[in-house]
Amino acid sequence: MKKASRPLSESSVFPGNLLRRCHQISVAIFQREGREAGLTQLQYIVLCALEEKGTLDQSTLVGLTALDRNTIAVVVRKLETKHWVARERNPEDRRSVLVTITEDGLAVRQQAEAAALATQEALTAPLDDEERETLSRLLGKIANENNALSRVPLKTEAD
C-alpha cells in the first residue's frame, strides 16, 4: 500500500471530509439566518416532523429525523423549556413519551422557515441551478443508498 506523501492535502478532498465541512458551513449560516427565531437546525427539523406528522413518541422522532435517542432527548427537552413542545407519558405505553408541537412551537417553526430556505440558498450560492439539482440528486443517492450503514438510519413510512 502506497503511503500518502501529503496526507492532509490528500484527505482534505475526501468526500466525507468535504461533507463535514459543508455541514459546518450550513450550521453557521443557519445560526446567522435564524438568530431571530432562536433555534438550531436540529430543533427546526424536529419541529418540522411534529408539525407534519402530529403528536409522536420520541422513538418515532428518531426514525423520522435520523437523530439518535440521546440527541432527540436533549433537543426535545430544550424545545420543552422554550414551550415549543409539550411532553406527556403515552397512556397506551407508559414507557414512551409523546411529544406535541405547541402553538408557540408552530409559530417559531414557521418564522424559521425563511432562515432554513435562506441557509440552503447561501450554502449553494456558488452553484448554478443545474449544479444545485445535481448536488441534491447525488447527495440524496448517497444518503439513500447508504442509509442502512448509518448509526441512526432514516425510516420511511414504508419501513
C-alpha positions in Angstrom: 0.0 0.0 0.0 1.4 3.4 -1.0 1.8 5.9 1.8 0.3 9.3 1.2 3.0 11.9 0.5 0.8 14.8 1.5 -1.8 13.3 3.9 -3.6 16.5 4.9 -3.9 17.7 1.3 -4.9 14.3 0.0 -7.5 13.7 2.8 -8.9 17.2 2.6 -10.6 16.3 -0.7 -12.2 13.1 0.5 -16.0 13.4 0.0 -16.6 12.6 3.7 -14.3 15.5 4.8 -15.9 17.9 2.3 -19.4 16.8 3.5 -18.3 17.5 7.1 -17.0 21.0 6.1 -20.2 21.8 4.2 -22.2 20.7 7.3 -20.2 23.1 9.5 -20.9 25.9 7.0 -24.6 25.1 6.9 -24.9 25.2 10.7 -23.0 28.5 10.8 -25.3 30.0 8.1 -28.5 28.7 9.9 -27.3 30.2 13.2 -26.8 33.6 11.5 -30.0 33.5 9.5 -32.1 32.0 12.3 -30.8 34.1 15.1 -34.1 35.9 15.5 -36.1 32.6 15.8 -33.6 31.3 18.4 -33.5 27.7 17.3 -31.0 25.3 15.9 -31.2 23.2 12.7 -31.9 20.1 14.8 -34.6 21.8 16.7 -36.1 23.0 13.4 -36.2 19.5 11.9 -37.9 18.1 15.0 -40.5 20.9 14.9 -41.0 20.2 11.2 -41.6 16.5 11.9 -44.1 17.3 14.7 -45.9 19.9 12.5 -46.2 17.5 9.6 -46.9 14.2 11.4 -48.7 15.4 14.6 -48.0 14.0 18.1 -45.2 11.4 18.0 -43.3 9.3 20.5 -39.6 10.0 20.8 -38.7 6.7 19.1 -40.7 7.6 16.0 -39.0 11.0 16.0 -35.6 9.2 16.0 -36.6 7.3 12.8 -38.2 10.3 11.0 -35.2 12.7 11.7 -32.3 10.2 11.8 -31.2 11.7 15.1 -30.0 9.3 17.8 -32.1 8.7 21.0 -29.8 10.9 23.2 -29.9 13.8 20.7 -33.6 13.6 20.4 -34.0 13.6 24.2 -31.8 16.7 24.5 -33.5 18.5 21.6 -37.0 17.7 22.9 -36.0 18.9 26.5 -34.7 22.1 25.1 -37.8 22.7 23.0 -39.9 21.9 26.1 -38.1 24.5 28.2 -38.9 27.1 25.4 -42.6 25.9 25.5 -42.4 24.9 21.8 -43.3 21.3 22.5 -45.3 19.5 25.2 -44.4 16.1 26.5 -46.6 13.6 28.2 -46.5 9.9 29.1 -48.1 7.7 26.4 -51.3 6.3 28.1 -51.1 3.2 25.9 -47.4 2.5 26.7 -46.2 4.1 29.9 -42.6 3.5 28.9 -42.8 6.0 26.0 -43.2 9.8 25.9 -45.4 11.6 23.4 -44.3 14.9 22.0 -46.7 17.5 20.6 -45.8 20.8 19.0 -47.4 23.8 20.7 -48.9 26.9 19.1 -45.7 28.8 20.0 -43.6 26.0 18.5 -45.7 26.1 15.3 -45.2 29.9 15.1 -41.4 29.7 15.6 -41.1 26.9 13.1 -43.0 28.9 10.5 -40.9 32.0 11.4 -37.7 30.0 11.0 -38.7 28.6 7.6 -37.3 31.7 5.9 -34.0 31.1 7.7 -34.0 27.4 6.6 -34.6 28.4 3.0 -32.0 31.3 3.1 -29.5 28.8 4.5 -29.9 26.5 1.5 -29.7 29.4 -0.8 -26.5 30.7 0.8 -24.9 27.3 1.0 -25.5 26.6 -2.7 -24.8 30.1 -3.9 -21.6 29.1 -5.7 -23.7 26.7 -7.9 -26.0 27.4 -10.8 -29.5 25.8 -10.9 -28.4 22.7 -12.8 -25.5 22.1 -10.4 -27.8 22.6 -7.4 -30.2 20.0 -8.8 -27.3 17.6 -9.5 -25.8 18.1 -6.0 -29.2 17.4 -4.3 -29.7 14.3 -6.5 -26.2 12.9 -5.8 -26.4 13.7 -2.0 -29.8 12.0 -1.9 -28.4 9.0 -3.7 -25.5 8.7 -1.3 -27.8 9.1 1.7 -30.5 6.7 0.5 -28.1 4.0 -0.8 -26.1 4.1 2.4 -28.9 4.6 4.8 -28.5 1.1 6.4 -24.9 1.9 7.2 -25.9 4.8 9.5 -25.9 4.5 13.2 -29.4 6.0 13.0 -31.0 5.1 9.7 -33.8 7.3 8.4 -37.0 5.4 8.5 -39.6 6.0 5.8 -43.3 5.4 6.4 -43.0 2.2 4.4 -40.4 0.8 7.0 
